[in-house]
């Protein structure tokens, strides 16, 4: 089944609005695209359209948080946090206010709009800010759970959402907890741990199925929380498998791959291969899958990286 995680976010917001009168939503002229239109219709007195003024979007939200509200700010990720970094840092994070920054159309989702609208740096921007929680769900269902979780965590938080419909790879019973990994596929005596984030994880599952046919067992880990990162589980996976491959629809520099390398470099170094965008801007394409192929983010690339890292284990 295919469904967009931004739809899951929008549905969760309406449910939150029914339960908690302190939940408010702000957007920068993108109510339909970011799926907050239904919240606006259900709770018009708690919806605020600030227009094309992203810095104001975050600053106003910080004031609302100071007054006891739980504000969700929505825009394309390339605009927020891309255009609002200073306001997020100074008006929200510095005072540890529970402002929720929701970056939609992250990664290559806005493929037809080209590099200017493709946010491949947002994880790096947000994870470097003190007090900030960074969550990148993998599908529609997890986006719903993540929306509820960040609403309740009392912290400044960044929620990264993709635009496109993507496979639902979790289920209603899949546990979601901020700061804890999820296991999507667990191999028997696995040789490699594939650690990923976002909808690109479906490619890792497909790669794992292909590798298993050839006698290579892997474990696929859903690292939905980039910060705080689940260090103990990552170290445990590295000890069990002896090698790691990371996969993300984001720059390798400063992204999930960098975060995993930091954890393992400090605690338990193992061979690691990182799949992501390698210090490059995006480009226009009719479909985001063309860009996954162009930038090496497909199951075939994952299979190649797994075989490569297994060879490195013998060095």
Secondary structure as UniProt FT lines:
FT   STRAND          2..4
FT   HELIX           5..19
FT   TURN            21..22
FT   STRAND          23..27
FT   TURN            31..35
FT   HELIX           37..42
FT   HELIX           44..46
FT   STRAND          47..49
FT   HELIX           54..66
FT   TURN            67..68
FT   STRAND          70..76
FT   TURN            77..84
FT   HELIX           85..87
FT   HELIX           88..93
FT   TURN            94..96
FT   STRAND          100..104
FT   TURN            107..110
FT   HELIX           111..113
FT   HELIX           115..117
FT   HELIX           122..127
FT   TURN            130..131
FT   STRAND          133..135
FT   HELIX           140..152
FT   STRAND          157..160
FT   STRAND          165..167
FT   TURN            172..173
FT   TURN            178..179
FT   STRAND          182..185
FT   TURN            188..189
FT   STRAND          192..196
FT   TURN            199..200
FT   HELIX           201..213
FT   TURN            214..215
FT   STRAND          218..222
FT   STRAND          225..227
FT   HELIX           231..241
FT   STRAND          243..251
FT   TURN            253..254
FT   HELIX           256..267
FT   STRAND          271..277
FT   HELIX           288..294
FT   TURN            295..296
FT   HELIX           299..313
//
